[in-house]
Amino acid sequence: MIRDLPVADRKHVRQAALRLIRRDVPGFTATLLLNGLAAAAALISPWLLGRIIDTISAGGIIDLLAAIAVGGALLQLILSRYAEKIGTRFSERTQEHIRQELLDRVLALPAATVEHIRTGDLTARGTTDVGVVGRTLRDAAPAVLISALQALFLVAAVFLVDPLLGACGLLALAGIAAASRWYLRRARAAYLEEGAARSELAEHLAANAAGARTIEALGLQDRRTRAAERVIERSRVAQLRTLFLRGVLWPSVEVSALLPPVLVLLLGGVLLDSGQVTLGAVVSCVLYFRQLQQPIETILIWMEQLQSGGASFARIEGLQTPATQTPVAAPDPRDDLIVATGVHFAYESTDDVVTGVDLTVRPGERLAIVGPSGAGKSTLGKLLAGIDRPRLGTVTVGSVPVADLSPAQLREHVVLVTQEQHLFLGTVRDNLHLADPTADDNHLEKALAAVGADWVASLDDELGSRSSGTELGPDRVQQLALARVILADPHTVVLDEATAMLDPRTARRAERSLAAVLEGRTVIAIAHRLHTARDADRVVVMEGGRVVEVGTHDQLIAAGGVYEALWSSWHGSRP
Ligand code: ADP
């Protein structure tokens, strides 16, 4: 079942933001303090200018006042520079932490979840969204913080100079408040939709690239193009919507921001005439309100970035698995017994393909699962290995649901080996450390020797990179995967066509490697070739999603049922 990854709600985003601040309280406090001081220093000059005017009107000397004004401007310059530097450092540290946390979360996703999420969505969150949050933290958040502080101080300063002028200026600011409220109410949903559309587009592109050959072979170009057009249209509509929101917000705020100085001038003129204020006070207030325009514009410019940053942050924070939301990890399994009870499983598009399966796999046992193609063998294998979670019923290892185990716990207990193996970019050592990060070189070399990977010259050999490293054939990739199984040292291995893709000669070698890996472990083999079944301790026969027979090879042959029929047709058709 393919699922969209969740998006964190507002409450969760707020908590996550607070958590980030709490991680770096000194950095955050220093940023806030320095920015506050810089904003306060910016208030000195306009106030002094008012005083200078009043002093000149009264015929006084202004040398000292002028010198202080210059000093104030210098102080503000120095403080702002420092504030910016400290703020940027705080942002960079926080950004690094978010990236690290995202990586940890992706790696901690249970296999059952990873199997069913859209790679495009995950990729978009790991790249575009992290980038957007990074830019927001680096540029938008400090700019908005500074501007908000400046605006606050400026309004407070106007009130201190003259409360009446302050009140009238503030009245005009109500327009900004109304426009911002209108915008903020709609922005979150709009930017989340923009992010979701972006993910779908990435998903679509990735699917087309991955399935290009199939698309060409089946002549599906037109259909895929139509689907792409629909996805692009969704993205276009989403972007137009956010553009519209900005289109309303910007002019409203710009006009509202122009009003206070105008109103103050008008009212100031009247009050000046009646002698209620001095000329200096009016000039100071007008200057303050003029200054207010700059932080308001800065906030506006960054508002979009802040909104899309918030939406991206919600998408990154949404990447919390139920397991990571509740930090209680699954308890460690008590023993090595694997028990499936009343297991049903369906894929998104199918009815149950595994139906009411009860099965106990005893430690040390070699179990073969056989049956016609499509009987549900591979699906049962994935359920037993904890890759999928049963729709109904339970699969437990040592009494703990196997799909609840963390990846680290799971690989100590059950490992699924299929023909689909991956090579990771890095050295041979990196590739092996995935299975056991604590293993020393001696262990790694022993594991390589056990699977017969004598072609590895050095653990430092680079793998998987086309430009610099060695490209490995599928048999060698498989050998590395098997060496990883030895290092993970699970008590149970589920094998599903592990050597099917290899040519017969390499397959024989791979089977020898495999034999070394299986030594002393419980083995559940999905047997596509029946000779594996003959050597097994017990054979489970599946048909139409059900287990229809269980017994040893000899018992089942004697019973003359489904297995006997499979065996004779396979035996008969052998060259
Ligand atoms: P077997 O291993 O016995 O050949 P599978 O477990 O692979 O059988 O498949 C059982 C049924 O589930 C089949 O009908 C198959 O078409 C279907 N199936 C397998 N994988 C998927 C999937 N990823 N999505 C939808 N249906 C699937």
Boltz pocket constraint, residues with backbone or C-beta under 6 A from the ligand:
constraints:
  - pocket:
      binder: B
      contacts: [[A, 347], [A, 348], [A, 349], [A, 350], [A, 353], [A, 371], [A, 372], [A, 373], [A, 374], [A, 375], [A, 376], [A, 377], [A, 378], [A, 379], [A, 380]]
      max_distance: 6.0
